[in-house]
Amino acid sequence: MTPTALGLLLAPLQPASIHDSCLSSKFYGIYNHGDATTRSLYLGDLECLTSFDVSGGDAALAGYTPSPDDVLAWVYQAPASEELLSSHPPFPRALDTFIYQISPKGDYDDSNQLPLESTSDRALLYRSDTSALVYVNREIARRLDTLIPPMWKSALLPSSPIASYPVPTDAVKRIKHITSSLKFSPDIAATVNSISIPQMRNDIRFLTGEDGKSGIVSRHSFADGSRVAAAWLKDRFEETGAHCTLKAFSQGFAPNVICRYNADVKTNATIILGAHYDSRGSFGNTRAPGGDDDGSGTISLLSIARTIASKKVKFHTNVELVAFAGEEQGLVGSRAYARELRAAGANVTMMIQADMLAYRAPNEPLQLGLPESIGTPAVVQLVSNVSALYSPELTVGFTKACCSDHQSFHEQGFASTQVFERAGWIADPMYHNSGDVSDREGYDFEQVKAIAKVQFATVLHVAGFTTSG
């Protein structure tokens, strides 16, 4: 039986807005368009897609016939500063080279609207000036993030449509209520101010291999070093009183490290702080230290865990600290966990992802970037207000950097946001580079601590707590 030809629709729609339409069963996720905007991606029968009138949408690919060996992948230009982008080939030219490399015959139709009579010898399904949808074989898919240029990001599409849920109104109201009653707490200030920079420095040097003892060369999701890091993280979190699990989610990937502090009262509510511990290096280089991306977010979680232990914090809400793998391959680990929580009917009050906290450009102040697009505005406002109370040294603003692991929770209807190192574009010259270590100009532990204080203080306010340390 010949597979049915499929159509593609990229639309500036939130999945909730198409809940009762034929598109609701054709949603494959939200993806960065590479131009500081995002698109929802729908893949399905042409009759449905062409019947849905979408202002600002890109209807493309009339006639893609999937193969069992195809893996669809979205690639896009990272939201980086002009200074960083200018030192690399422009996306359209780099895409031509990339498609030639991965295409079986090296030829393709580069038009924006495809229909194609046959795509059996082609790898490109859609392109814009800053993004593209390609299909690759499974072997290439496993290492796609090692083949793309440093100023690109990639995400593997799920093998089947995914369900997506809006954040419930009651969940948003709860966050807004906490924000409206927020006031400075000397106890919270004393707790978060005790976060240790020397300990963070030791932690990152282990994770990057800079200490010469860990033996970690790379924390790529498929590298041996990622397993070493996962086991080490589990041990460190458990030393602080957490109950941890190394949870596998896909063959070949390092596991998610899920650590839980149970509430001291009866409740099923849970707050999640996340970071990703996997890394990317330079093209052709096995070294991938990931000191900023995202070792910095990972050590922020460790610093919070160590402070929970030293201050003997007891939460009135369950709190999870989760180090994800598979982020660099397209949020693979966090998507698996968020879907698992949704399927279990989990009561997740809030999720905050920490991704890239350490780099500070010359002559710029300490900063906190909050996502301009993907996430829950009420959580963004709460985090911003908490920052003003407990880390006034931070200049807070919006960033176009997006699409970290909080997106997985956003898609599943959990209130979420991200914290980032800069109010603006990505500026770290070692982004996706084998030189992303901690011992370099611009790697600022004071900024990591300031942002970790915000993460921790937000959890303390939302969860409720006691201390005896």
N, C-alpha and C positions, 0 to 999 in steps of 0.2 A: 504494500500500500504506500503510495507516494505521500510524504508529509505535506501538510497544508502550508502554503506560503503565508508568511506573517508580515504584519506591518509594524512600524515603529512610530510612536508619538512622544515627543519631548515637550512638556508643557509646564508653564509656571503655576502649577496647581498644587495645593496641599491635598493629600489623599482624602481628607475628610470631606472636601467639597465635591467629590465624585462618588460618594458612598452609595448612592442609589442608581448609579448609571452602569452601563455595560463595562466601563473602565475599571470598576471596583475589583474585578477578578483578574486584572491584567497589569497590576502594579508591580514594578521590579525595583523600586527604591528611588531615593533622591540623590542627585549627583551634581557636583560642581561643574558649571558650564565653562569654567576657566576664565570668565570675564567678570568675576565678583557677583555672579548670579547663580542660582540653582535651578534645576529642572527636575520634575518628576518624570520618570521613564515608564512608559506603558508599551507592552509588546503583546500583540495578539492578532485576531482576525481583522482583515482590512475593512470589512463592513462596519464593525464597531468603531474603529479608529477614525475612519473617514466621516462617520456620522456625527462626531463630536466636535462642535465648533469651538475652537479655543483661540482666544485673542493672544497673540504673542507666542503661540506654539509653533514647533517645527515638525511638520509631518514629513516623514522621509521613509525611504526603503520600502517601496511597493514591491514585494516579491521575494523576501528572504526565506529560503527553505532551510530549516535547521537540520544539522547532521548530529548524530549521537556523539560524534567526536568533538563538536564545537564547544568552546567555552567563550562566552561573550564577556568582553572587558571594556570598561570605560576608562579612557586616559584623558588627562587634562593638564593644562598649565597651572602650576601651583600659584596661589595668590601671593606672589613675591614682589618686592620693590623693583622699580625700573632699573635701579643700579645692579641688582642681582641678575635680572633677566637680560640686561644688555650684554652680559659677558657670555651668553649662550646663544646658539642659533635660534631664530624665531620659530615659534611652534609650527607654522605651516611647512617650513622647510625641513625641520626635524621630523615631522610626521611623515613626509615623503620618504625620507631615509628609513625610518622605523618600519613603515609598511613594506618597503622593498625587502627589508631584512626578514620579516616574518611571513611574507606572502610566499606560497609554494612556488609560484612562477614569476614573482616579482612584477606582475602587472595588475593594475586595478583601475577602476573608474573613480576619479576624484571629484565628480560632480556632487553638489550638495543634495540634490534629489536623485535618488538612485532608481527609476526602476531598473533592475538588471534581469536579463533573461536567465542567467546562471551566475551563481556566486561561488561555484565549486573551486575556482582557482584564485579567489580574491579574499583579502583579509579585512578590507575596509567597508563598513556598513553606513557610516555617517561621519561627517566632519564639519567643523566650524573653524574659525580662526584660532580657537583656544581649546578645543576639545574634539574627541572622536570616539566612536563606538567601533570596536574591532572584534573579530573572532579569531581565536588562536586554538591550536591543539592543546591537549591537557599537559603535555610536557612543558611547553612554553608557558602555559598559565601558571604553573608552579613557581616559575622564576621570573615572571613578568616584571616585577619591581626591580630586578637586577639588570634588566635590558633597556629600561626607559631612561631618558636623560634625567639629571638631578633635579631640574626645575619642573619635572612632571610628577604627577601622582596617578595611581591606577586603582581600580576597584573591579573585582570580578563580580559579575552579575550572578544572582542566585539561579539555580537550575530550574526553578519554577516560580510562578508569581507568589508574592508574599502578601499577607494581610497587614493592614496598617490601621492604626487606631488614633483618634484624637485624644489629647490630654483631657480628662474629665473636668468639667466645670468646678466640681467640688474640690478637686486637687489644686486647681489654680487659686480658688478662694482661700484655701488653707494657707498657701504660700503668701498671698496678699495680706492675710490677717496677721501673719507673723511679721511681715515687713512693716505694717502700720503700727504695730506695738513695739517695734524694735527700739531698744535703748542700751546705752553703754553699760557693761557689766565688769566691775573690777576683777571678779573671779575669772571671767573668761579672758580678760586681758592678761592676767597673771599666768594663766595656763598656756595661752598661745605664745606669749613672749618667751617662754622657756624652751622653745624649739632650738635645737643645737646646730649651729653651722659647722663646727668641727666634725660632728658625727655625719652630717650630710656630705661633707667633703670625703670622709672615709668611705661612705656608701657608694658614692659615684665612682670613686677610683677603683673599687672592686668591680662594679658593673661594666666599666669601660676597659678594664684590664690595665689601667695605668698604674695600679699598685704592684704589678709584677708578680702577684701571688695567685690571683683568681684563675689565670690561664684563659680568660675569655678574650677571644679575638673578634667575635661577631655575636650579636644577639638576634641575627636574622631568624625569622620564625622556623626555618628548616636547619639552622646551624646547631652544632653540639653546644655552643656557648649559651644558647637560649635555654637549654635544659639545665645547664649548670646554674644559670641565673634564676630559673624558676624554683629549683630546689633550695637555693640560698635564700630567696625572698620568702618562701614558705617558712623556713627555719627562723628567719628574723622576725616575721610577723607573729609566729607562734610564741616566741620569747616574750612578747608583750601581752600575752593572754588571749590572743585571737585563736579561733578554731578555723583551720585552713584546709583547703582541698585543692589539689592539682586536677583540674577538670579538663579532660580532652574534649575537643569539639570537631576536629577534622583530621583525617589521616595525614601524617607527615608534619603537622603543625606542632609547635610547642604548646603546652597547656595554658589555660587561664589559671591564675593564682587567686583564688577566692577566699578571703579571710573575713571572719564574722565575729563581732563583739555582741553577744546576746544582751538584750535589755534586762534591767533589773526589775521590771514590772511585766505583767502579762500583756503582750501586744504582738500583732503580726506586721506592724508597720516597719519599714526598712528604709534607711538612707544609704546611698552608695556614693563613695568617692572612687574615681577610677583614674588610671593612667595606663599607657601601654609600654611594655618593657622590651618589645622587639625593635629592631633597628634596621637602617639602610646605610650602605657605604657608597663609595665612589664606584662608577662603572668599571668592571674588570679588576676590582680590588677586593680581596677577601676580608679586609679589615672593616668593621662596622661598629665603632664604639658607641654611637648613639648617646653622647653625653648630654646634649640638649634635647634631642628628638629620639626617645622621650625619657632618657635617663633622669632628666630634671623633674619631670612629673612623678616618676617612680620614687625618687628620693623624697619628694614632698609627702608621699604616702607613708614612707618609712619614718620620716621625722614626726608625723602625726601619731603613728603607732607607738613610737618610743615615748612620746609625751603622754599618751594615754596611760602607758605603764608607769612612768615616773610620777605622774600626778594622781595615779590610782583613780582614773575617771571611770565612773559607772554611768552608762547611758540609760535614759528612760525609753528609748526607741532602739531597735536593732540597727547596728551600723556595720556596713561592709566596706572593706578596702579591697579593691580588685585591680590586679595588674593583668592587663589583657595582652595576649599575643595575636598575631595576624592583622594588626592595624594597618601595616604597610602594604598588605595585600588587599585592602579594601574592607576594613572593619570586620574581618571574618570572625574573630573570637568574640567580640562584643555583640555582634548580631546573633550569634548562637546563644549567648547567655541571656540577652534581652528577650529573645523569642521563648526561651525556656521559662523565664519568669512570667511572661504573658500567658503561656499555656498553663502554668500552675496557678494562675489567678493571684499572683503576688501583689502585695500592697506596698508599692514603692513610692514613698513620699517625694523623693527628690534624688536626682543623680547629677553629680558635678564631675566632669572630666578635666584632668590637668594634662595639657600637652604642650610642651616647649615653654618653659618658664624662665630659663637662665640667661638668654642672650640679651645684652643691653648695648645698643649702638653707641658709638662715641658721642659725648656731649648731650645725650638724651637722659631724662630723669628715669627713676625706677617706674615701671609701668605695669598695668594690668589691662589686658585686652579681653573684651567680652564679645561674643559672636553677634554679628550684624544680622545674620539670617537664621540659621537652623538652631532651634531650641525654644524654650519657654520664656517669653518676655518677663513674666512675673518672677522667675528664678533669677534672671539677669538683674532685675531691679534689686532683689534681695541681696545678691552678692555684692553689687555696687554699693549699697547702703552699709553693709557689713564692713566693706573695705574702708569706707570713710571713718568708721568708728575705731577699727583696730589696726589698720595699716594706712594711716593718712599720708605716709611717705610715698604711696603709689599714686601716679597719675592714671586715672581710669578713663577708658574710652572704648570705642568699638573697633573691632578688627574684622577684616574680610577673610582672614584665615578661618576655615570652617571644616566641617566634615570629619571631625575626630569621633571617638567612640561614643560620645553623648548622642550622636545622630541615631545610633542603633536603638537607644532608649526612647528618643523622640518619636521615631517611627512606630514604636510599640505603645505609644500613649502614656509614657511616663514623663513627668515634669523634669526637665534637664537643661543643662547649659555646660559651657566650657570656660576654663580660665587659660589665658595665653600670655606670653611675655611682652606683647607690644600692642598699643592702640594704633593699628595701621597694618601695613603689609608685612609679610615675613621679610626680615632683614639679615638674618644670620648667614654670613658668608660660608659657613660650614654645613649648611642645610643639605641633608642627604649626601654627606661627604665623609670620607674616611678620616678626616681631620677633626671630626666632631668629638673632641675630648674636653675635659674640664679645665685643664691647665693651659689656658689660652686667653688672649685679650678678649674682653667682652663677656666672658662667662662669669656671672655675678651671683654669688651665693646670697648676698643681702636681698636681691630681688626674689630669689627662690623662697627664702624664708618669709618675706613679706607676703607673697602670694599664698604660701602654705598657711600662714596665720589666718588669711581670709577664708580659705577652705575649711579649716578646723573651727574657726569661730562660727561660721555659718552652720556647721553640723551641730555645734553645742547649743546654739539658739534654737534650732529646729527640733533637735532630739530631746532636749532637756537632759540634765546630768547632775551628778554630785561628784565631789573630789574629796580625797582624804590624804593626799600626798603633799 
